[in-house]
Amino acid sequence: RMDIVSAKVAADKAMEYVSELAPEAKCIALEGIELSSNKEVGEVIVGYALASDIPQMALVAANVDMRSRRTHKRLFIDAETLELRKMEPYEIAA
């Protein structure tokens, strides 16, 4: 079962998975976490910038929402084993 401490561990593990599976991902950050109703799976939203986008992002005007230039993934992490069950694209609502 997942509690606050294990949710943090799951979030850290999710960011580690993104780093391993998407080496072009830079500036990886936790965007959100939810527990499934049975508390067996942590649903972790991770955002990151692509290495190729970072020089362009530095030139963008300050009034542009930088979240729109980030890639987001939803990872499903097993609460007990911390294994990655699934990773899928995730769209942040505007």
ChimeraX attribute file (.defattr): number of C-alpha atoms within 10 A of each C-alpha:
attribute: neighborCount
match mode: 1-to-1
recipient: residues
	/A:1	13
	/A:2	19
	/A:3	12
	/A:4	8
	/A:5	9
	/A:6	15
	/A:7	22
	/A:8	16
	/A:9	14
	/A:10	28
	/A:11	25
	/A:12	15
	/A:13	18
	/A:14	28
	/A:15	21
	/A:16	13
	/A:17	15
	/A:18	20
	/A:19	16
	/A:20	11
	/A:21	11
	/A:22	12
	/A:23	10
	/A:24	14
	/A:25	19
	/A:26	18
	/A:27	12
	/A:28	18
	/A:29	16
	/A:30	16
	/A:31	15
	/A:32	12
	/A:33	18
	/A:34	13
	/A:35	18
	/A:36	13
	/A:37	8
	/A:38	8
	/A:39	15
	/A:40	16
	/A:41	25
	/A:42	30
	/A:43	25
	/A:44	26
	/A:45	25
	/A:46	24
	/A:47	24
	/A:48	23
	/A:49	20
	/A:50	16
	/A:51	13
	/A:52	11
	/A:53	14
	/A:54	14
	/A:55	9
	/A:56	10
	/A:57	15
	/A:58	9
	/A:59	8
	/A:60	11
	/A:61	9
	/A:62	9
	/A:63	6
	/A:64	10
	/A:65	11
	/A:66	12
	/A:67	14
	/A:68	12
	/A:69	16
	/A:70	21
	/A:71	17
	/A:72	22
	/A:73	20
	/A:74	21
	/A:75	27
	/A:76	25
	/A:77	24
	/A:78	19
	/A:79	22
	/A:80	14
	/A:81	10
	/A:82	18
	/A:83	15
	/A:84	17
	/A:85	12
	/A:86	11
	/A:87	18
	/A:88	10
	/A:89	11
	/A:90	14
	/A:91	12
	/A:92	13
	/A:93	6
	/A:94	6
